[in-house]
Amino acid sequence: MSIIVDAKGLSCPQPVLMTLNKIKEIQKGEIIVRVDTDTSKENVSRAAKSQGWEIADVQEKDGGYQLTIKKD
């Protein structure tokens, strides 16, 4: 089961901080992050990679983006 971080409507750095908090909390697995700007998408991707997580999927969805990040 995926964990969802819904950061739509929030501006940076909030989506990044929410994602990093969830990464620290679960350590590994899959997280779906929802954001609504290119900047948030790029910043969340960069932050996840810096923690050793893989960007498994990025989709345009509901006027924003849905990122799937994974770590085994």
PDB file of N, CA, C and O in Angstrom, chain B, residues numbered from 101:
ATOM      1  N   MET B 101       0.837  -1.191   0.000  1.00  0.00           N
ATOM      2  CA  MET B 101       0.000   0.000   0.000  1.00  0.00           C
ATOM      3  C   MET B 101       0.879   1.252   0.000  1.00  0.00           C
ATOM      4  O   MET B 101       1.855   1.350   0.745  1.00  0.00           O
ATOM      5  N   SER B 102       0.514   2.179  -0.836  1.00  0.00           N
ATOM      6  CA  SER B 102       1.291   3.408  -0.941  1.00  0.00           C
ATOM      7  C   SER B 102       0.826   4.433   0.080  1.00  0.00           C
ATOM      8  O   SER B 102      -0.351   4.507   0.435  1.00  0.00           O
ATOM      9  N   ILE B 103       1.779   5.209   0.535  1.00  0.00           N
ATOM     10  CA  ILE B 103       1.496   6.321   1.425  1.00  0.00           C
ATOM     11  C   ILE B 103       1.394   7.564   0.556  1.00  0.00           C
ATOM     12  O   ILE B 103       2.205   7.754  -0.350  1.00  0.00           O
ATOM     13  N   ILE B 104       0.414   8.404   0.820  1.00  0.00           N
ATOM     14  CA  ILE B 104       0.208   9.596  -0.001  1.00  0.00           C
ATOM     15  C   ILE B 104       0.567  10.850   0.784  1.00  0.00           C
ATOM     16  O   ILE B 104       0.131  11.036   1.920  1.00  0.00           O
ATOM     17  N   VAL B 105       1.374  11.710   0.155  1.00  0.00           N
ATOM     18  CA  VAL B 105       1.671  13.038   0.683  1.00  0.00           C
ATOM     19  C   VAL B 105       0.975  14.008  -0.262  1.00  0.00           C
ATOM     20  O   VAL B 105       1.407  14.186  -1.401  1.00  0.00           O
ATOM     21  N   ASP B 106      -0.098  14.635   0.204  1.00  0.00           N
ATOM     22  CA  ASP B 106      -0.854  15.561  -0.641  1.00  0.00           C
ATOM     23  C   ASP B 106      -0.408  16.985  -0.337  1.00  0.00           C
ATOM     24  O   ASP B 106      -0.837  17.588   0.646  1.00  0.00           O
ATOM     25  N   ALA B 107       0.463  17.514  -1.201  1.00  0.00           N
ATOM     26  CA  ALA B 107       0.996  18.862  -0.999  1.00  0.00           C
ATOM     27  C   ALA B 107       0.454  19.835  -2.044  1.00  0.00           C
ATOM     28  O   ALA B 107       1.040  20.890  -2.285  1.00  0.00           O
ATOM     29  N   LYS B 108      -0.667  19.470  -2.660  1.00  0.00           N
ATOM     30  CA  LYS B 108      -1.256  20.372  -3.650  1.00  0.00           C
ATOM     31  C   LYS B 108      -1.701  21.659  -2.964  1.00  0.00           C
ATOM     32  O   LYS B 108      -2.237  21.639  -1.856  1.00  0.00           O
ATOM     33  N   GLY B 109      -1.470  22.767  -3.642  1.00  0.00           N
ATOM     34  CA  GLY B 109      -1.869  24.061  -3.094  1.00  0.00           C
ATOM     35  C   GLY B 109      -0.847  24.668  -2.157  1.00  0.00           C
ATOM     36  O   GLY B 109      -1.011  25.801  -1.703  1.00  0.00           O
ATOM     37  N   LEU B 110       0.208  23.924  -1.863  1.00  0.00           N
ATOM     38  CA  LEU B 110       1.245  24.428  -0.963  1.00  0.00           C
ATOM     39  C   LEU B 110       2.452  24.864  -1.775  1.00  0.00           C
ATOM     40  O   LEU B 110       2.774  24.265  -2.801  1.00  0.00           O
ATOM     41  N   SER B 111       3.113  25.908  -1.308  1.00  0.00           N
ATOM     42  CA  SER B 111       4.301  26.364  -2.026  1.00  0.00           C
ATOM     43  C   SER B 111       5.551  25.885  -1.305  1.00  0.00           C
ATOM     44  O   SER B 111       5.525  25.592  -0.110  1.00  0.00           O
ATOM     45  N   CYS B 112       6.646  25.811  -2.054  1.00  0.00           N
ATOM     46  CA  CYS B 112       7.912  25.372  -1.479  1.00  0.00           C
ATOM     47  C   CYS B 112       8.320  26.324  -0.357  1.00  0.00           C
ATOM     48  O   CYS B 112       8.087  27.528  -0.458  1.00  0.00           O
ATOM     49  N   PRO B 113       8.917  25.809   0.696  1.00  0.00           N
ATOM     50  CA  PRO B 113       9.463  24.444   0.794  1.00  0.00           C
ATOM     51  C   PRO B 113       8.511  23.414   1.407  1.00  0.00           C
ATOM     52  O   PRO B 113       8.937  22.294   1.690  1.00  0.00           O
ATOM     53  N   GLN B 114       7.249  23.753   1.618  1.00  0.00           N
ATOM     54  CA  GLN B 114       6.361  22.812   2.315  1.00  0.00           C
ATOM     55  C   GLN B 114       6.264  21.426   1.683  1.00  0.00           C
ATOM     56  O   GLN B 114       6.361  20.438   2.411  1.00  0.00           O
ATOM     57  N   PRO B 115       6.077  21.296   0.352  1.00  0.00           N
ATOM     58  CA  PRO B 115       6.011  19.941  -0.218  1.00  0.00           C
ATOM     59  C   PRO B 115       7.292  19.126   0.036  1.00  0.00           C
ATOM     60  O   PRO B 115       7.232  17.925   0.302  1.00  0.00           O
ATOM     61  N   VAL B 116       8.441  19.797  -0.050  1.00  0.00           N
ATOM     62  CA  VAL B 116       9.719  19.113   0.203  1.00  0.00           C
ATOM     63  C   VAL B 116       9.801  18.668   1.657  1.00  0.00           C
ATOM     64  O   VAL B 116      10.172  17.528   1.936  1.00  0.00           O
ATOM     65  N   LEU B 117       9.462  19.550   2.576  1.00  0.00           N
ATOM     66  CA  LEU B 117       9.522  19.207   4.004  1.00  0.00           C
ATOM     67  C   LEU B 117       8.566  18.074   4.342  1.00  0.00           C
ATOM     68  O   LEU B 117       8.915  17.179   5.111  1.00  0.00           O
ATOM     69  N   MET B 118       7.357  18.103   3.773  1.00  0.00           N
ATOM     70  CA  MET B 118       6.386  17.028   4.024  1.00  0.00           C
ATOM     71  C   MET B 118       6.908  15.694   3.490  1.00  0.00           C
ATOM     72  O   MET B 118       6.760  14.656   4.136  1.00  0.00           O
ATOM     73  N   THR B 119       7.518  15.733   2.310  1.00  0.00           N
ATOM     74  CA  THR B 119       8.067  14.510   1.717  1.00  0.00           C
ATOM     75  C   THR B 119       9.228  13.975   2.549  1.00  0.00           C
ATOM     76  O   THR B 119       9.291  12.779   2.836  1.00  0.00           O
ATOM     77  N   LEU B 120      10.148  14.858   2.938  1.00  0.00           N
ATOM     78  CA  LEU B 120      11.303  14.423   3.744  1.00  0.00           C
ATOM     79  C   LEU B 120      10.862  13.859   5.096  1.00  0.00           C
ATOM     80  O   LEU B 120      11.439  12.885   5.579  1.00  0.00           O
ATOM     81  N   ASN B 121       9.856  14.460   5.700  1.00  0.00           N
ATOM     82  CA  ASN B 121       9.334  13.935   6.973  1.00  0.00           C
ATOM     83  C   ASN B 121       8.793  12.524   6.796  1.00  0.00           C
ATOM     84  O   ASN B 121       9.029  11.655   7.635  1.00  0.00           O
ATOM     85  N   LYS B 122       8.064  12.293   5.702  1.00  0.00           N
ATOM     86  CA  LYS B 122       7.498  10.966   5.450  1.00  0.00           C
ATOM     87  C   LYS B 122       8.607   9.957   5.147  1.00  0.00           C
ATOM     88  O   LYS B 122       8.535   8.807   5.582  1.00  0.00           O
ATOM     89  N   ILE B 123       9.640  10.386   4.395  1.00  0.00           N
ATOM     90  CA  ILE B 123      10.787   9.519   4.108  1.00  0.00           C
ATOM     91  C   ILE B 123      11.465   9.087   5.409  1.00  0.00           C
ATOM     92  O   ILE B 123      11.799   7.914   5.577  1.00  0.00           O
ATOM     93  N   LYS B 124      11.666  10.028   6.322  1.00  0.00           N
ATOM     94  CA  LYS B 124      12.289   9.695   7.615  1.00  0.00           C
ATOM     95  C   LYS B 124      11.412   8.743   8.416  1.00  0.00           C
ATOM     96  O   LYS B 124      11.902   7.845   9.101  1.00  0.00           O
ATOM     97  N   GLU B 125      10.106   8.960   8.314  1.00  0.00           N
ATOM     98  CA  GLU B 125       9.155   8.161   9.088  1.00  0.00           C
ATOM     99  C   GLU B 125       9.128   6.703   8.629  1.00  0.00           C
ATOM    100  O   GLU B 125       9.146   5.796   9.461  1.00  0.00           O
ATOM    101  N   ILE B 126       9.084   6.467   7.313  1.00  0.00           N
ATOM    102  CA  ILE B 126       8.910   5.084   6.844  1.00  0.00           C
ATOM    103  C   ILE B 126      10.205   4.403   6.399  1.00  0.00           C
ATOM    104  O   ILE B 126      10.234   3.178   6.284  1.00  0.00           O
ATOM    105  N   GLN B 127      11.293   5.170   6.142  1.00  0.00           N
ATOM    106  CA  GLN B 127      12.605   4.634   5.786  1.00  0.00           C
ATOM    107  C   GLN B 127      12.677   3.958   4.414  1.00  0.00           C
ATOM    108  O   GLN B 127      13.632   4.184   3.671  1.00  0.00           O
ATOM    109  N   LYS B 128      11.677   3.130   4.064  1.00  0.00           N
ATOM    110  CA  LYS B 128      11.656   2.490   2.751  1.00  0.00           C
ATOM    111  C   LYS B 128      10.218   2.169   2.373  1.00  0.00           C
ATOM    112  O   LYS B 128       9.314   2.198   3.208  1.00  0.00           O
ATOM    113  N   GLY B 129      10.029   1.864   1.097  1.00  0.00           N
ATOM    114  CA  GLY B 129       8.691   1.563   0.603  1.00  0.00           C
ATOM    115  C   GLY B 129       8.349   2.456  -0.570  1.00  0.00           C
ATOM    116  O   GLY B 129       9.210   2.786  -1.386  1.00  0.00           O
ATOM    117  N   GLU B 130       7.074   2.850  -0.652  1.00  0.00           N
ATOM    118  CA  GLU B 130       6.608   3.671  -1.759  1.00  0.00           C
ATOM    119  C   GLU B 130       5.784   4.834  -1.226  1.00  0.00           C
ATOM    120  O   GLU B 130       4.932   4.665  -0.355  1.00  0.00           O
ATOM    121  N   ILE B 131       6.052   6.009  -1.762  1.00  0.00           N
ATOM    122  CA  ILE B 131       5.309   7.206  -1.370  1.00  0.00           C
ATOM    123  C   ILE B 131       4.819   7.884  -2.645  1.00  0.00           C
ATOM    124  O   ILE B 131       5.578   8.057  -3.598  1.00  0.00           O
ATOM    125  N   ILE B 132       3.559   8.261  -2.654  1.00  0.00           N
ATOM    126  CA  ILE B 132       3.004   9.055  -3.743  1.00  0.00           C
ATOM    127  C   ILE B 132       2.914  10.487  -3.253  1.00  0.00           C
ATOM    128  O   ILE B 132       2.308  10.761  -2.218  1.00  0.00           O
ATOM    129  N   VAL B 133       3.524  11.404  -4.006  1.00  0.00           N
ATOM    130  CA  VAL B 133       3.532  12.819  -3.635  1.00  0.00           C
ATOM    131  C   VAL B 133       2.751  13.595  -4.687  1.00  0.00           C
ATOM    132  O   VAL B 133       3.042  13.502  -5.879  1.00  0.00           O
ATOM    133  N   ARG B 134       1.759  14.360  -4.241  1.00  0.00           N
ATOM    134  CA  ARG B 134       0.967  15.180  -5.161  1.00  0.00           C
ATOM    135  C   ARG B 134       1.315  16.644  -4.972  1.00  0.00           C
ATOM    136  O   ARG B 134       1.243  17.178  -3.865  1.00  0.00           O
ATOM    137  N   VAL B 135       1.696  17.289  -6.076  1.00  0.00           N
ATOM    138  CA  VAL B 135       2.045  18.713  -6.066  1.00  0.00           C
ATOM    139  C   VAL B 135       1.393  19.372  -7.281  1.00  0.00           C
ATOM    140  O   VAL B 135       0.912  18.688  -8.185  1.00  0.00           O
ATOM    141  N   ASP B 136       1.381  20.701  -7.295  1.00  0.00           N
ATOM    142  CA  ASP B 136       0.723  21.344  -8.434  1.00  0.00           C
ATOM    143  C   ASP B 136       1.581  22.345  -9.200  1.00  0.00           C
ATOM    144  O   ASP B 136       1.057  23.099 -10.020  1.00  0.00           O
ATOM    145  N   THR B 137       2.896  22.369  -8.946  1.00  0.00           N
ATOM    146  CA  THR B 137       3.760  23.251  -9.739  1.00  0.00           C
ATOM    147  C   THR B 137       5.006  22.499 -10.203  1.00  0.00           C
ATOM    148  O   THR B 137       5.431  21.519  -9.591  1.00  0.00           O
ATOM    149  N   ASP B 138       5.581  22.993 -11.315  1.00  0.00           N
ATOM    150  CA  ASP B 138       6.834  22.414 -11.813  1.00  0.00           C
ATOM    151  C   ASP B 138       7.936  22.535 -10.775  1.00  0.00           C
ATOM    152  O   ASP B 138       8.722  21.608 -10.580  1.00  0.00           O
ATOM    153  N   THR B 139       7.989  23.680 -10.109  1.00  0.00           N
ATOM    154  CA  THR B 139       9.031  23.920  -9.105  1.00  0.00           C
ATOM    155  C   THR B 139       8.943  22.891  -7.988  1.00  0.00           C
ATOM    156  O   THR B 139       9.956  22.312  -7.595  1.00  0.00           O
ATOM    157  N   SER B 140       7.740  22.662  -7.475  1.00  0.00           N
ATOM    158  CA  SER B 140       7.556  21.664  -6.411  1.00  0.00           C
ATOM    159  C   SER B 140       7.941  20.274  -6.907  1.00  0.00           C
ATOM    160  O   SER B 140       8.581  19.512  -6.182  1.00  0.00           O
ATOM    161  N   LYS B 141       7.560  19.941  -8.130  1.00  0.00           N
ATOM    162  CA  LYS B 141       7.897  18.632  -8.700  1.00  0.00           C
ATOM    163  C   LYS B 141       9.414  18.447  -8.734  1.00  0.00           C
ATOM    164  O   LYS B 141       9.931  17.411  -8.316  1.00  0.00           O
ATOM    165  N   GLU B 142      10.124  19.468  -9.240  1.00  0.00           N
ATOM    166  CA  GLU B 142      11.587  19.380  -9.330  1.00  0.00           C
ATOM    167  C   GLU B 142      12.231  19.315  -7.949  1.00  0.00           C
ATOM    168  O   GLU B 142      13.134  18.509  -7.725  1.00  0.00           O
ATOM    169  N   ASN B 143      11.781  20.147  -7.032  1.00  0.00           N
ATOM    170  CA  ASN B 143      12.371  20.192  -5.689  1.00  0.00           C
ATOM    171  C   ASN B 143      12.127  18.901  -4.912  1.00  0.00           C
ATOM    172  O   ASN B 143      13.024  18.410  -4.227  1.00  0.00           O
ATOM    173  N   VAL B 144      10.920  18.352  -5.016  1.00  0.00           N
ATOM    174  CA  VAL B 144      10.614  17.085  -4.336  1.00  0.00           C
ATOM    175  C   VAL B 144      11.455  15.960  -4.940  1.00  0.00           C
ATOM    176  O   VAL B 144      11.986  15.120  -4.213  1.00  0.00           O
ATOM    177  N   SER B 145      11.575  15.944  -6.269  1.00  0.00           N
ATOM    178  CA  SER B 145      12.396  14.909  -6.923  1.00  0.00           C
ATOM    179  C   SER B 145      13.843  14.979  -6.441  1.00  0.00           C
ATOM    180  O   SER B 145      14.443  13.961  -6.096  1.00  0.00           O
ATOM    181  N   ARG B 146      14.389  16.179  -6.421  1.00  0.00           N
ATOM    182  CA  ARG B 146      15.784  16.378  -5.996  1.00  0.00           C
ATOM    183  C   ARG B 146      15.969  15.959  -4.533  1.00  0.00           C
ATOM    184  O   ARG B 146      16.956  15.306  -4.196  1.00  0.00           O
ATOM    185  N   ALA B 147      15.029  16.331  -3.673  1.00  0.00           N
ATOM    186  CA  ALA B 147      15.123  15.984  -2.248  1.00  0.00           C
ATOM    187  C   ALA B 147      15.050  14.475  -2.043  1.00  0.00           C
ATOM    188  O   ALA B 147      15.804  13.913  -1.249  1.00  0.00           O
ATOM    189  N   ALA B 148      14.138  13.820  -2.762  1.00  0.00           N
ATOM    190  CA  ALA B 148      13.992  12.362  -2.625  1.00  0.00           C
ATOM    191  C   ALA B 148      15.273  11.649  -3.075  1.00  0.00           C
ATOM    192  O   ALA B 148      15.754  10.737  -2.403  1.00  0.00           O
ATOM    193  N   LYS B 149      15.819  12.079  -4.222  1.00  0.00           N
ATOM    194  CA  LYS B 149      17.054  11.470  -4.719  1.00  0.00           C
ATOM    195  C   LYS B 149      18.205  11.670  -3.733  1.00  0.00           C
ATOM    196  O   LYS B 149      19.042  10.784  -3.554  1.00  0.00           O
ATOM    197  N   SER B 150      18.238  12.842  -3.095  1.00  0.00           N
ATOM    198  CA  SER B 150      19.322  13.119  -2.139  1.00  0.00           C
ATOM    199  C   SER B 150      19.264  12.188  -0.928  1.00  0.00           C
ATOM    200  O   SER B 150      20.262  11.988  -0.236  1.00  0.00           O
ATOM    201  N   GLN B 151      18.084  11.624  -0.684  1.00  0.00           N
ATOM    202  CA  GLN B 151      17.912  10.677   0.426  1.00  0.00           C
ATOM    203  C   GLN B 151      18.030   9.219  -0.037  1.00  0.00           C
ATOM    204  O   GLN B 151      17.789   8.295   0.739  1.00  0.00           O
ATOM    205  N   GLY B 152      18.402   9.024  -1.300  1.00  0.00           N
ATOM    206  CA  GLY B 152      18.590   7.667  -1.814  1.00  0.00           C
ATOM    207  C   GLY B 152      17.327   7.025  -2.364  1.00  0.00           C
ATOM    208  O   GLY B 152      17.292   5.815  -2.589  1.00  0.00           O
ATOM    209  N   TRP B 153      16.297   7.822  -2.580  1.00  0.00           N
ATOM    210  CA  TRP B 153      15.043   7.297  -3.128  1.00  0.00           C
ATOM    211  C   TRP B 153      15.044   7.439  -4.637  1.00  0.00           C
ATOM    212  O   TRP B 153      15.680   8.336  -5.189  1.00  0.00           O
ATOM    213  N   GLU B 154      14.324   6.543  -5.297  1.00  0.00           N
ATOM    214  CA  GLU B 154      14.217   6.526  -6.754  1.00  0.00           C
ATOM    215  C   GLU B 154      12.894   7.176  -7.164  1.00  0.00           C
ATOM    216  O   GLU B 154      11.862   6.958  -6.529  1.00  0.00           O
ATOM    217  N   ILE B 155      12.936   7.974  -8.233  1.00  0.00           N
ATOM    218  CA  ILE B 155      11.712   8.535  -8.789  1.00  0.00           C
ATOM    219  C   ILE B 155      11.184   7.485  -9.767  1.00  0.00           C
ATOM    220  O   ILE B 155      11.684   7.361 -10.885  1.00  0.00           O
ATOM    221  N   ALA B 156      10.177   6.737  -9.340  1.00  0.00           N
ATOM    222  CA  ALA B 156       9.695   5.612 -10.128  1.00  0.00           C
ATOM    223  C   ALA B 156       8.736   6.052 -11.223  1.00  0.00           C
ATOM    224  O   ALA B 156       8.662   5.419 -12.276  1.00  0.00           O
ATOM    225  N   ASP B 157       7.998   7.139 -10.981  1.00  0.00           N
ATOM    226  CA  ASP B 157       6.985   7.550 -11.946  1.00  0.00           C
ATOM    227  C   ASP B 157       6.594   9.002 -11.692  1.00  0.00           C
ATOM    228  O   ASP B 157       6.539   9.450 -10.547  1.00  0.00           O
ATOM    229  N   VAL B 158       6.322   9.731 -12.771  1.00  0.00           N
ATOM    230  CA  VAL B 158       5.785  11.089 -12.669  1.00  0.00           C
ATOM    231  C   VAL B 158       4.646  11.190 -13.672  1.00  0.00           C
ATOM    232  O   VAL B 158       4.827  10.921 -14.860  1.00  0.00           O
ATOM    233  N   GLN B 159       3.471  11.579 -13.188  1.00  0.00           N
ATOM    234  CA  GLN B 159       2.313  11.725 -14.072  1.00  0.00           C
ATOM    235  C   GLN B 159       1.711  13.101 -13.894  1.00  0.00           C
ATOM    236  O   GLN B 159       1.709  13.659 -12.797  1.00  0.00           O
ATOM    237  N   GLU B 160       1.192  13.647 -15.003  1.00  0.00           N
ATOM    238  CA  GLU B 160       0.390  14.863 -14.888  1.00  0.00           C
ATOM    239  C   GLU B 160      -1.006  14.417 -14.501  1.00  0.00           C
ATOM    240  O   GLU B 160      -1.594  13.542 -15.137  1.00  0.00           O
ATOM    241  N   LYS B 161      -1.531  15.033 -13.444  1.00  0.00           N
ATOM    242  CA  LYS B 161      -2.816  14.570 -12.930  1.00  0.00           C
ATOM    243  C   LYS B 161      -3.545  15.710 -12.231  1.00  0.00           C
ATOM    244  O   LYS B 161      -2.967  16.398 -11.389  1.00  0.00           O
ATOM    245  N   ASP B 162      -4.797  15.906 -12.574  1.00  0.00           N
ATOM    246  CA  ASP B 162      -5.641  16.903 -11.923  1.00  0.00           C
ATOM    247  C   ASP B 162      -5.004  18.293 -11.891  1.00  0.00           C
ATOM    248  O   ASP B 162      -5.055  18.978 -10.869  1.00  0.00           O
ATOM    249  N   GLY B 163      -4.406  18.708 -13.007  1.00  0.00           N
ATOM    250  CA  GLY B 163      -3.811  20.031 -13.073  1.00  0.00           C
ATOM    251  C   GLY B 163      -2.495  20.161 -12.317  1.00  0.00           C
ATOM    252  O   GLY B 163      -1.986  21.267 -12.137  1.00  0.00           O
ATOM    253  N   GLY B 164      -1.948  19.039 -11.878  1.00  0.00           N
ATOM    254  CA  GLY B 164      -0.678  19.052 -11.161  1.00  0.00           C
ATOM    255  C   GLY B 164       0.117  17.816 -11.520  1.00  0.00           C
ATOM    256  O   GLY B 164       0.023  17.303 -12.635  1.00  0.00           O
ATOM    257  N   TYR B 165       0.895  17.347 -10.573  1.00  0.00           N
ATOM    258  CA  TYR B 165       1.749  16.185 -10.801  1.00  0.00           C
ATOM    259  C   TYR B 165       1.614  15.183  -9.667  1.00  0.00           C
ATOM    260  O   TYR B 165       1.383  15.540  -8.511  1.00  0.00           O
ATOM    261  N   GLN B 166       1.765  13.920 -10.035  1.00  0.00           N
ATOM    262  CA  GLN B 166       1.816  12.857  -9.034  1.00  0.00           C
ATOM    263  C   GLN B 166       3.133  12.133  -9.226  1.00  0.00           C
ATOM    264  O   GLN B 166       3.385  11.533 -10.272  1.00  0.00           O
ATOM    265  N   LEU B 167       3.969  12.197  -8.201  1.00  0.00           N
ATOM    266  CA  LEU B 167       5.275  11.536  -8.228  1.00  0.00           C
ATOM    267  C   LEU B 167       5.195  10.278  -7.386  1.00  0.00           C
ATOM    268  O   LEU B 167       4.647  10.294  -6.284  1.00  0.00           O
ATOM    269  N   THR B 168       5.733   9.203  -7.897  1.00  0.00           N
ATOM    270  CA  THR B 168       5.851   7.977  -7.118  1.00  0.00           C
ATOM    271  C   THR B 168       7.333   7.782  -6.830  1.00  0.00           C
ATOM    272  O   THR B 168       8.143   7.644  -7.747  1.00  0.00           O
ATOM    273  N   ILE B 169       7.676   7.773  -5.545  1.00  0.00           N
ATOM    274  CA  ILE B 169       9.061   7.567  -5.147  1.00  0.00           C
ATOM    275  C   ILE B 169       9.170   6.255  -4.372  1.00  0.00           C
ATOM    276  O   ILE B 169       8.269   5.883  -3.620  1.00  0.00           O
ATOM    277  N   LYS B 170      10.296   5.559  -4.573  1.00  0.00           N
ATOM    278  CA  LYS B 170      10.463   4.228  -3.980  1.00  0.00           C
ATOM    279  C   LYS B 170      11.846   4.043  -3.417  1.00  0.00           C
ATOM    280  O   LYS B 170      12.827   4.613  -3.895  1.00  0.00           O
ATOM    281  N   LYS B 171      11.896   3.227  -2.386  1.00  0.00           N
ATOM    282  CA  LYS B 171      13.189   2.771  -1.848  1.00  0.00           C
ATOM    283  C   LYS B 171      12.977   1.382  -1.273  1.00  0.00           C
ATOM    284  O   LYS B 171      12.042   1.145  -0.508  1.00  0.00           O
ATOM    285  N   ASP B 172      13.880   0.450  -1.661  1.00  0.00           N
ATOM    286  CA  ASP B 172      13.765  -0.934  -1.166  1.00  0.00           C
ATOM    287  C   ASP B 172      14.550  -1.107   0.111  1.00  0.00           C
ATOM    288  O   ASP B 172      14.574  -2.200   0.677  1.00  0.00           O
TER     289      ASP B 172
END
